Amino acid sequence: MKKIKPTRTARQKLFCVITGDVIGSTLVPVAERKRMKKAMQQLGEMLAQAGFKVNTQEIFRGDSFQLVLSETSKALSAALLIRAWMRSVDMGESSPLDVRLGIGIGPIEFKAKSQNESDGTAYRHAAKALDQTVKQNLANIWMTTGIADLDEILNSISIALETMITRWTVAQAKSMRWSLQGMVHQDIANKLKVTQSTITRSLQSADDRAIQYLNTYSQKLISKYIVESK
């Protein structure tokens, strides 16, 4: 594998832009759409409560959204938490909610009050990444950093993760949501009002350890090869 050369930005703050849309939103029954919309509206608040620095959030067309985060190294962590959050919504007899996420890392050269009017490298990278989730049809999380070799590794990780994430049941997604935030099994059990053994089995079947390992590895990669100016 070709060695990635660290890329340094001079006096330029980098952001993580996450652009997403609900998969199969048109198939969601009208009676369940309020739950879908509410889950989307709470994404920014949920991430903020989990310790992420959320700059802005907007929802478009009822089934699409965009978030701007200040921490780039935690891009995949945020994406995994969003997937867990959406898949934990109980949709009754309907299929579990899920989303496609395009993640762009880079500067935002022009900031406006509305994200629709803002522009910059991070936004363009996120749009390109979201297109790739459909074009490649390999993973519903895709990342673009502007560093080709790094993108290849990060998206290989996403492809490996996809086979695990798409198997999550609602119960597993609920457990994963808290596990991704570092909560121990007993505390998750207390929060969800089940036994610790139930949580342990749920996380094992959700491939929690493998997901956490790949997530940590992605953070190290981004931190190592994208140096932000402070």
C-alpha positions as CSV (number, residue, x, y, z in Angstrom):
1,M,0.0,0.0,0.0
2,K,1.3,3.4,-0.9
3,K,2.4,5.5,2.0
4,I,0.2,8.6,2.6
5,K,2.0,11.8,2.9
6,P,0.7,14.1,5.6
7,T,-1.1,17.1,4.2
8,R,-0.9,20.3,6.2
9,T,-3.2,23.3,5.9
10,A,-1.7,26.7,6.7
11,R,-3.9,29.0,8.7
12,Q,-7.0,27.4,7.5
13,K,-9.6,25.8,9.8
14,L,-11.0,22.5,8.6
15,F,-14.6,21.4,9.1
16,C,-16.6,18.2,8.7
17,V,-19.7,18.5,6.6
18,I,-22.2,15.6,6.7
19,T,-24.8,15.6,4.0
20,G,-27.5,12.9,4.2
21,D,-30.8,11.6,3.1
22,V,-33.2,9.0,4.3
23,I,-33.1,5.8,2.2
24,G,-36.5,4.9,0.7
25,S,-38.2,7.9,2.4
26,T,-41.0,7.8,-0.2
27,L,-41.9,4.3,1.0
28,V,-42.3,5.5,4.6
29,P,-46.1,5.4,5.4
30,V,-47.6,8.8,6.1
31,A,-48.5,7.7,9.6
32,E,-44.8,7.1,10.3
33,R,-43.3,10.2,8.7
34,K,-43.6,12.3,11.8
35,R,-41.3,9.9,13.6
36,M,-38.8,10.1,10.7
37,K,-39.0,13.9,10.7
38,K,-38.6,14.1,14.4
39,A,-35.5,11.8,14.4
40,M,-33.9,14.0,11.7
41,Q,-34.7,17.2,13.6
42,Q,-33.0,15.9,16.7
43,L,-29.8,14.8,15.0
44,G,-27.8,18.0,15.9
45,E,-29.0,17.9,19.5
46,M,-28.2,14.2,19.8
47,L,-24.7,14.7,18.5
48,A,-24.1,17.7,20.7
49,Q,-25.2,15.8,23.8
50,A,-22.8,13.1,22.7
51,G,-19.9,15.6,22.9
52,F,-19.6,16.7,19.2
53,K,-19.1,20.3,18.3
54,V,-22.1,20.9,16.0
55,N,-21.9,24.3,14.3
56,T,-25.2,24.1,12.3
57,Q,-27.9,21.8,11.1
58,E,-30.5,22.2,8.4
59,I,-33.2,19.9,6.9
60,F,-34.1,20.0,3.2
61,R,-37.1,18.6,1.3
62,G,-38.3,16.7,4.3
63,D,-35.9,13.8,3.9
64,S,-32.4,15.4,3.6
65,F,-30.2,17.1,6.1
66,Q,-26.8,18.7,6.5
67,L,-24.6,19.1,9.6
68,V,-21.4,21.0,10.0
69,L,-19.0,19.8,12.7
70,S,-15.8,21.4,14.0
71,E,-13.9,18.2,14.7
72,T,-12.7,16.4,11.6
73,S,-11.1,13.4,13.2
74,K,-14.5,12.2,14.6
75,A,-16.2,12.2,11.2
76,L,-16.8,8.5,11.1
77,S,-17.8,8.5,14.8
78,A,-20.5,11.0,14.0
79,A,-21.7,9.0,11.0
80,L,-21.9,5.8,12.9
81,L,-23.9,7.6,15.7
82,I,-26.3,9.0,13.1
83,R,-26.8,5.6,11.6
84,A,-27.4,4.1,15.0
85,W,-29.8,6.9,16.0
86,M,-31.9,6.6,12.8
87,R,-32.0,2.8,12.9
88,S,-33.1,2.8,16.5
89,V,-36.4,4.5,15.6
90,D,-39.2,2.0,16.0
91,M,-41.2,2.2,12.8
92,G,-43.6,-0.5,13.7
93,E,-44.1,-2.9,10.8
94,S,-42.1,-0.6,8.4
95,S,-38.5,-1.3,7.6
96,P,-35.9,0.3,9.9
97,L,-35.0,3.9,9.0
98,D,-31.6,4.3,7.5
99,V,-29.6,7.0,5.8
100,R,-27.0,7.7,3.2
101,L,-24.2,10.0,4.4
102,G,-21.7,11.9,2.4
103,I,-18.8,13.3,4.5
104,G,-16.6,16.1,3.3
105,I,-13.6,17.4,5.1
106,G,-12.0,20.7,4.2
107,P,-12.2,24.4,4.7
108,I,-15.4,26.4,4.3
109,E,-14.3,29.5,2.3
110,F,-17.7,31.3,2.3
111,K,-20.0,31.2,5.3
112,A,-23.5,32.5,5.2
113,K,-26.5,32.4,7.6
114,S,-28.0,29.6,5.6
115,Q,-26.1,26.4,4.6
116,N,-27.8,26.7,1.2
117,E,-25.9,29.9,0.7
118,S,-22.6,28.8,2.2
119,D,-19.9,27.3,0.0
120,G,-16.5,25.8,0.3
121,T,-14.3,22.7,-0.2
122,A,-16.0,20.8,2.7
123,Y,-19.4,21.2,1.1
124,R,-18.3,20.2,-2.3
125,H,-16.5,17.2,-0.9
126,A,-19.6,16.1,1.0
127,A,-21.8,16.4,-2.1
128,K,-19.3,14.4,-4.1
129,A,-19.2,11.7,-1.3
130,L,-23.0,11.5,-1.2
131,D,-23.1,10.9,-4.9
132,Q,-20.6,8.1,-4.5
133,T,-22.9,6.2,-2.0
134,V,-25.3,5.8,-4.9
135,K,-22.7,5.5,-7.8
136,Q,-20.5,2.9,-6.0
137,N,-23.4,1.2,-4.2
138,L,-20.9,-0.3,-1.7
139,A,-21.5,1.6,1.5
140,N,-24.0,4.2,2.8
141,I,-21.2,6.2,4.4
142,W,-18.6,7.7,2.0
143,M,-15.8,10.2,2.8
144,T,-13.9,12.7,0.7
145,T,-11.0,14.5,2.2
146,G,-9.1,15.6,-1.0
147,I,-6.3,13.1,-0.2
148,A,-6.9,10.2,-2.7
149,D,-4.9,7.6,-0.8
150,L,-6.6,8.5,2.5
151,D,-10.0,8.5,1.0
152,E,-9.4,5.0,-0.4
153,I,-8.5,3.6,3.1
154,L,-11.4,5.4,4.8
155,N,-13.9,4.2,2.3
156,S,-12.6,0.7,2.5
157,I,-13.3,0.9,6.2
158,S,-16.8,2.1,5.4
159,I,-17.4,-0.8,3.0
160,A,-16.4,-3.3,5.7
161,L,-18.6,-1.6,8.3
162,E,-21.7,-1.6,6.0
163,T,-22.2,-5.3,6.2
164,M,-22.4,-5.0,10.0
165,I,-24.5,-1.9,10.2
166,T,-27.2,-3.1,7.8
167,R,-27.8,-6.1,10.0
168,W,-28.6,-4.0,13.1
169,T,-32.1,-4.5,14.6
170,V,-33.8,-1.6,16.4
171,A,-32.7,-3.1,19.7
172,Q,-29.1,-3.5,18.5
173,A,-29.0,0.1,17.1
174,K,-30.2,1.4,20.5
175,S,-27.4,-0.4,22.3
176,M,-24.8,0.7,19.7
177,R,-25.9,4.3,20.1
178,W,-24.8,4.3,23.7
179,S,-21.8,2.1,23.2
180,L,-20.4,4.4,20.5
181,Q,-20.5,7.1,23.2
182,G,-18.3,5.0,25.5
183,M,-21.0,3.8,27.8
184,V,-20.3,0.5,29.6
185,H,-22.7,-2.4,29.3
186,Q,-24.3,-2.1,32.8
187,D,-25.0,1.6,32.3
188,I,-26.5,0.9,28.9
189,A,-28.7,-1.8,30.5
190,N,-29.8,0.6,33.2
191,K,-30.7,3.3,30.6
192,L,-32.6,0.8,28.4
193,K,-34.1,-1.0,31.4
194,V,-32.9,-4.5,30.4
195,T,-30.3,-6.9,31.9
196,Q,-26.6,-6.5,31.3
197,S,-26.5,-9.9,29.7
198,T,-29.1,-8.7,27.2
199,I,-26.9,-5.7,26.3
200,T,-23.8,-7.9,26.0
201,R,-25.5,-10.3,23.6
202,S,-27.0,-7.4,21.6
203,L,-23.6,-5.7,21.2
204,Q,-21.9,-8.9,20.3
205,S,-24.4,-9.7,17.6
206,A,-24.1,-6.0,16.3
207,D,-20.3,-6.5,15.9
208,D,-19.6,-3.8,18.4
209,R,-15.9,-4.6,19.0
210,A,-15.0,-4.7,15.3
211,I,-16.9,-1.5,14.7
212,Q,-15.2,0.3,17.6
213,Y,-11.8,-0.9,16.4
214,L,-12.3,0.4,12.8
215,N,-13.8,3.6,14.1
216,T,-10.7,4.3,16.4
217,Y,-8.4,3.4,13.5
218,S,-10.2,6.0,11.2
219,Q,-9.8,8.7,13.9
220,K,-6.1,8.0,14.1
221,L,-5.7,8.1,10.3
222,I,-7.5,11.5,9.9
223,S,-5.7,13.0,12.9
224,K,-2.3,11.8,11.4
225,Y,-2.8,12.9,7.9
226,I,-4.9,16.0,8.1
227,V,-3.3,18.6,10.3
228,E,-5.6,21.4,11.3
229,S,-4.4,24.8,12.2
230,K,-5.5,25.9,15.6
